[in-house]
């Protein structure tokens, strides 16, 4: 039976990538890491990018790992990459995935805010503002100001049944609609705004949203 590798080393143009198993016992990981480092057969000094994945390593664990790697005169860790996030980051992501619904007209001078996605069932009048940490979906006419991705989410979108906003903003990108975008149809019905690959806000038909932002879909199942 083939023994699974707890430590994998891959060469790249920028040096070596060293990946650690996420689930094995830490003692087993260190043992195999030491074997791999001692048997690397390298000459000179190679830069190492260390990937710990979803394994949580406290300060002492990381010192032990680095000590084993640096025991070889040929290896030096230049970067450590981890997929572990802090509790604060986790909570922020949960908030951004939540949605809030506002029913009614958002009148001139009024501001409606949401930490995550925002659903407006009604019109957004001129000089009214709707602001969301996530995306904004308006089942009505958007004639005021909409700011999606207010905390820096570049994947956020603004969708409306009728898109006639005076200003559109996504993350830190802003588009003033006094002279409407050339790609905006003369009848701005069922449109969505998003950040294009060129870094600017673009507008397209709402039907294209599933191709533009496939990650927005959370529904599972169906036929």
N, C-alpha and C positions, 0 to 999 in steps of 0.2 A: 504494500500500500504506500503510495507516494505521500510523503510528509508535506503538509501545507507550509508555504513560506510565510513567515511572520514579518520578514524584512525584505523588501525588494529594492534593488538599485538599478536605475536606468540612466544611461548616458544621453545627454542632449548637447546642443551647440553651446549652451550657457554653462555647462558643467554637469554634475550628477544630481539626479532627483532620487531621494531616499524616502520610501513610503513605509510607514509602520502599521502593523495590524491593529485594528481598533478594539478588538474584543478579547484577545488572549491575555493570560496572566502577565503582569508587568515583569516579573522575574524571568519568565520564558522569553519575553521580548528582548530584554537586556542581554540574555545569554546568546541568542541568535545574532543580535546586533554586533556583539563582540566578535563572534566567529566571522561574520561578513567583513567587518572592518579589518581584522587581522589578515584575512585572506584576500584582500582587495587586489593585491599585486600591482598597485599603482606606483608610478614614478612622478616626482615633482609634487606639486600641490594642486588639488582639485577643489573647486568651489562646490558646496553641497547645499541643495535646497531640501530642507527637511519638512515632510508632510505628515502631520500627526492625525489627520482626519477628524473623526468624532471622538477620539480618545481624549479624555480630560487629563491634563498633566499639570500638577501643581508645581510650584517653584522647585521643590526638591526633586520631583520626577524629571523635570527638564534639565536640571543640573546633572543628574545621573546619565541621561541620554547624551548630552553634549560631552560629558567627561569621557564616555566610551568612544564616541566618534573622534574627538580630538586626541585620544590616545595614539591614534595613527598620525604620523608626521605628514601624511599625504592628503589629509582631509581637513577642510575648514568649513564650518557651517556659515553660509552667508545670508540665509533666509529661513525663517520658520513659518509654516503655513498651517493654520488650524481651522476646522469647520465648527468648532465649539463657540457658541455665542453666550453672552452674559444674560443674566435674568432680565436686566433692563432692556436689552436688545430684543429678547424674546417677547416681553410684554408689549414693546412698541410695535412689533410685527403683528401681534394679535389685534392690537387696536386698529392698525391700518387695514386689516382684513375685515373688520366689522363695518356695518353699514347703518346709516340713520336715514329716516324718511321724514320729509316735511311735506305736509299736504296743505295747499292753499297758494295764493298769490304772494310772491315776494315783492313787496312794494318799493317804490323809489325811496332811497335812503336807508332801507333795511339791509341788515347783514345776517346771513344764515351760515353757520360754521359746523363742521363735523370733523372729528379726529380721523375717521376712516373714510369709506365711500359715502357719498351723499346722493340720495334720491329725492328729487323734487317732483311732486305731482301737482303741477300748476305752472303758471307763467312766472318768469323772472323779468320784472319791468325795467325800463331804462333807469340808470343810477342805483339799481339794487345790486348787491354783491352776494355771491355764493362761493364759499371757500371750503375746500376739503383736503385732508391729508392724503386721501386716495383719489378715486375717480369721481366724476360728477355725471349723473344721469338725470335728464330733465324731460319729463313727460308733459311737454308744453312748449311755449315760446321762450327762448333765451334772448332777451333784448338788453340785458345789463352786462355785468362783469362776472366772469367765472374764473376761479383760480383753483386748479386741481394739482395734486402732488405738492401741496404747500410746504411740506417738510423735506422736499427734495426728491420725491418719487418721479423719476423720468419716464416711467412706464404708464403713469396715470393718463386717463383720457377724459375728454368732455364730450358727451353725447346729448343731443337734443332733438325733439320732434321738429322743431323749427329753430334754426341757428342764425340769429341776427345780432349776436353780441357786439357791444362796443369795444370790449377788450377781452381777449382770451389769454390766460396765463397758465403754463404748466411748469412746475418746479420754478426755475429762475428765467424761463423763456417767456417772452410776452409778445403778443401780436395785437396791434391796434387795427380795428376793423373799419376805420373811416373809409378807406379805399379797400373794399373787400378783396380777399385773396383771389388771384386769378383762377385758381382751381375750384373756388366756391361757385356752385351753380347759381343761376339767376333765381331759381326757386329753391331756397336753402332748407329743403325738407328732409328730415331723417339724415342728419349729418353728424360726423364725429371729428373732433380735433385731437391730434396726437403729436408727439415729437418725432419727426422724420429722421432717417439715418444721417441726414445732412446737418442735424442739430437744430433745425428750425421747426416751428409749428406748421403742420400741414392739416388740410381738411379733406375728408373723403366721405363716400357714402357709408351709412351706418352698417350696411350689409357686409362691408369689408373688414369690420372690426374683428371678426373671428379669425381673420388671416393676419391682421396687423398686430393684434395682441392676444394670441391664443392662450396665454397664461391667465387671462382674466376669467376664463370659464372654470367653474367649480362643479358643475353638474355631472354626475356619474350615472351611467346606465342609459336607458332609452333604446330606440331602434332606428 
